[in-house]
Amino acid sequence: MIEEILPPEVASAEAFEDDRDGRLFSEEEAAVAGAVPARRREFTTVRHCARAALGDLGIPAFPLPPGAQRAPRWPAGVVGSMTHCAGYRAAAVARTSRVHSVGIDAERDEPLPEGVLEMIGLPEERAMVDRLAARQPATSWDRLLFSCKEAVYKVFFPLARRMIGFDAVRVDIGGGGRFGARFLVPPPTAAGRAVHRVTGRWLGRDGLLLTAVALC
Ligand SMILES: CC(C)(COP(=O)(O)OP(=O)(O)OC[C@H]1O[C@@H](n2cnc3c(N)ncnc32)[C@H](O)[C@@H]1OP(=O)(O)O)[C@@H](O)C(=O)NCCC(=O)NCCS
């Protein structure tokens, strides 16, 4: 599914269940020592996805422990992103020569818990969610807004190396599975240029909402 919303420069892999015998590198093991089994399984499976996607780029198996602010440490010359939610794991990677940064996110297509939309959505975004819900009530547009912001954050962080809040980005969900996002804080830079806006794609299918942003 995820490859449908990524450009051809980005390699990806996904899984809909966990392999219970999944192996980790020792530095990855250290990161999940003491984690509950469910966390260990998602951590392991998504790294298998990442290694499969890296393999498509011709890069051999490589340890992927969490780095600063939990962002994964990719091999030199590679950008990437990982995501997991109940019943889904995915990773996307690309050469830095082709892509500046990539962010993917997966969520169950279910409404956000009570009160969360108010925490993550700007007033204009909440109005957009209401409009979209009136037109197409089967999709959890509030959850999709959240997912867009998470994908944008995963693009932003590796470039800017700082955290931002949900009010730092304004998202516009458009037709045809596309969305745009504008930074309301000092923007990140890529190849020496400020990146004020990014565009992404989304897909809703089989109870999942997937979002992807590739900054090429
Ligand atoms: C980091 C964060 C984006 C993860 O999103 P999530 O929906 O909770 O979880 P997902 O399964 O989709 O993604 C988890 C993966 O994201 C990656 N990740 C974690 N921190 C990251 C960061 N700072 N930058 C990029 N990727 C990161 C990791 O690979 C992680 O998987 P792992 O722990 O197995 O390595 C989220 O937990 C978070 O901290 N959000 C707050 C900041 C934010 O979103 N601001 C909104 C800006 S508009």
The ligand as a MOL file (V3000), in Angstrom:
LIG
                    3D

  0  0  0     0  0            999 V3000
M  V30 BEGIN CTAB
M  V30 COUNTS 48 50 0 0 0
M  V30 BEGIN ATOM
M  V30 1 C 7.8690 10.7310 16.8590 0
M  V30 2 C 6.4050 10.6430 16.4780 0
M  V30 3 C 6.1720 11.5600 15.2850 0
M  V30 4 C 6.0610 9.1920 16.1150 0
M  V30 5 O 4.7720 9.0840 15.5570 0
M  V30 6 P 3.7040 8.0020 16.0750 0
M  V30 7 O 2.4770 8.1510 15.2320 0
M  V30 8 O 3.5890 8.1250 17.5470 0
M  V30 9 O 4.3480 6.5910 15.8150 0
M  V30 10 P 4.7800 5.8810 14.4500 0
M  V30 11 O 4.6950 4.4300 14.6950 0
M  V30 12 O 4.0740 6.4110 13.2690 0
M  V30 13 O 6.3070 6.2970 14.3100 0
M  V30 14 C 7.2520 5.7980 15.1840 0
M  V30 15 C 8.5750 5.8630 14.4970 0
M  V30 16 O 8.8820 7.2040 14.1630 0
M  V30 17 C 10.2900 7.3350 14.1160 0
M  V30 18 N 10.6480 8.5250 14.8640 0
M  V30 19 C 10.6290 8.6980 16.1930 0
M  V30 20 N 11.0590 9.9330 16.5070 0
M  V30 21 C 11.3330 10.5470 15.3390 0
M  V30 22 C 11.8070 11.8520 15.0170 0
M  V30 23 N 12.1080 12.7460 15.9590 0
M  V30 24 N 12.0030 12.1420 13.7170 0
M  V30 25 C 11.7460 11.2340 12.7530 0
M  V30 26 N 11.2870 9.9740 13.0020 0
M  V30 27 C 11.0830 9.6630 14.2940 0
M  V30 28 C 10.8930 6.0780 14.7230 0
M  V30 29 O 11.3900 5.2670 13.6770 0
M  V30 30 C 9.7000 5.4180 15.3750 0
M  V30 31 O 9.7330 4.0170 15.3550 0
M  V30 32 P 10.7080 3.2160 16.3550 0
M  V30 33 O 10.4900 3.8250 17.6940 0
M  V30 34 O 10.2920 1.7990 16.2360 0
M  V30 35 O 12.0980 3.4910 15.8280 0
M  V30 36 C 5.4830 11.0770 17.6360 0
M  V30 37 O 5.5410 10.1300 18.6620 0
M  V30 38 C 5.8590 12.4090 18.2600 0
M  V30 39 O 6.7610 12.5110 19.0780 0
M  V30 40 N 5.1270 13.4650 17.9310 0
M  V30 41 C 5.2890 14.7450 18.5720 0
M  V30 42 C 5.8300 15.7600 17.6560 0
M  V30 43 C 4.8650 16.0620 16.5740 0
M  V30 44 O 4.3060 15.2010 15.9500 0
M  V30 45 N 4.6350 17.3260 16.3130 0
M  V30 46 C 3.7180 17.6840 15.2950 0
M  V30 47 C 4.3740 18.5780 14.3560 0
M  V30 48 S 3.2260 19.1560 13.1890 0
M  V30 END ATOM
M  V30 BEGIN BOND
M  V30 1 1 1 2
M  V30 2 1 2 3
M  V30 3 1 2 4
M  V30 4 1 2 36
M  V30 5 1 4 5
M  V30 6 1 5 6
M  V30 7 2 6 7
M  V30 8 1 6 8
M  V30 9 1 6 9
M  V30 10 1 9 10
M  V30 11 2 10 11
M  V30 12 1 10 12
M  V30 13 1 10 13
M  V30 14 1 13 14
M  V30 15 1 14 15
M  V30 16 1 15 16
M  V30 17 1 15 30
M  V30 18 1 16 17
M  V30 19 1 17 18
M  V30 20 1 17 28
M  V30 21 1 18 19
M  V30 22 1 18 27
M  V30 23 2 19 20
M  V30 24 1 20 21
M  V30 25 1 21 22
M  V30 26 2 21 27
M  V30 27 1 22 23
M  V30 28 2 22 24
M  V30 29 1 24 25
M  V30 30 2 25 26
M  V30 31 1 26 27
M  V30 32 1 28 29
M  V30 33 1 28 30
M  V30 34 1 30 31
M  V30 35 1 31 32
M  V30 36 2 32 33
M  V30 37 1 32 34
M  V30 38 1 32 35
M  V30 39 1 36 37
M  V30 40 1 36 38
M  V30 41 2 38 39
M  V30 42 1 38 40
M  V30 43 1 40 41
M  V30 44 1 41 42
M  V30 45 1 42 43
M  V30 46 2 43 44
M  V30 47 1 43 45
M  V30 48 1 45 46
M  V30 49 1 46 47
M  V30 50 1 47 48
M  V30 END BOND
M  V30 END CTAB
M  END
